Amino acid sequence: MTYVQDDNTIFVGNKPVMNYVLAVVTQFTSGAQEVSVKARGKAISRAVDTTEIALNRFLQNVEKKSVMTSTELVDTEDGKTNVSSIEIVLSIRQDTA
């Protein structure tokens, strides 16, 4: 999976949402305590869909730890432009024993 980085970060792009959901679920079933889902621009809604589907359908003991938004200055062919970004951190619920 080319969209998973070593530190349990999943970068959401243009692939179908279920590809990213599978990546999130795989990270948790492989023993990860925390997974970060990141996206920029038009992929932000796909990142939100990914986390909601993963939480509501597949992962019962996982919760949203934090949601961070920001704006990044990106070089394009037309010069520099602002691009919105999001990072959603999911973690194993602490109250489960």
C-alpha positions in Angstrom: 0.0 0.0 0.0 1.7 3.1 -1.2 -0.5 5.4 0.9 0.7 4.1 4.3 3.8 5.6 5.9 5.9 3.8 8.6 4.5 5.9 11.5 0.9 4.7 11.1 0.0 7.7 8.9 -2.4 7.2 6.0 -2.4 9.8 3.2 -5.8 10.0 1.5 -5.8 10.8 -2.2 -8.0 9.9 -5.2 -8.5 6.2 -4.7 -11.8 4.8 -3.6 -12.7 5.4 0.1 -12.8 1.7 0.9 -9.1 1.3 0.0 -8.3 3.8 2.8 -10.8 2.2 5.2 -9.0 -1.1 4.7 -5.7 0.6 5.4 -7.0 2.1 8.7 -8.5 -1.3 9.8 -5.3 -3.1 8.8 -3.2 -0.7 10.9 -5.3 -1.3 14.0 -5.5 -5.1 13.5 -1.7 -5.1 13.1 -1.3 -3.7 16.6 -1.2 0.0 16.1 -2.5 2.0 19.1 -3.0 5.2 17.0 -3.5 5.9 13.3 -3.4 9.3 11.6 -5.4 10.0 8.5 -4.2 13.0 6.5 -5.5 14.7 3.4 -5.3 18.0 1.5 -7.6 19.9 -0.8 -10.4 18.0 -2.5 -9.4 14.7 -0.7 -10.5 16.1 2.7 -14.1 14.9 2.3 -12.7 11.4 1.4 -10.6 11.4 4.6 -13.6 12.3 6.7 -15.7 9.5 5.0 -12.8 7.1 5.6 -12.7 7.7 9.3 -16.5 7.7 9.8 -16.9 4.4 7.9 -14.0 2.8 9.8 -15.4 3.9 13.1 -19.0 3.2 12.5 -18.8 -0.1 10.6 -15.5 -1.8 11.4 -13.8 -0.6 14.6 -15.8 -0.8 17.8 -13.0 0.1 20.3 -11.5 3.1 18.4 -12.3 6.7 18.8 -11.4 10.1 17.3 -8.6 11.5 19.4 -8.2 14.8 17.6 -9.0 16.6 14.4 -6.6 19.3 13.2 -7.1 21.6 10.2 -4.5 23.9 8.6 -3.6 25.8 5.5 -0.4 25.0 3.6 1.3 27.2 1.0 2.0 25.0 -2.1 3.9 25.8 -5.3 1.9 25.3 -8.4 2.4 26.1 -12.1 0.6 29.4 -11.5 2.7 30.4 -8.5 2.0 29.8 -4.8 -1.5 28.9 -3.6 -3.1 28.0 -0.3 -4.4 24.5 0.2 -6.4 23.3 3.1 -5.4 20.2 5.0 -6.8 17.9 7.7 -5.3 15.4 10.1 -7.7 13.0 11.9 -6.0 11.0 14.7 -7.8 7.7 15.7 -6.8 5.8 18.8 -7.8 2.8 20.8 -10.4 3.7 23.4 -8.7 3.8 26.9 -11.8 2.7 28.8 -11.8 -0.7 27.1 -10.2 -3.4 29.2 
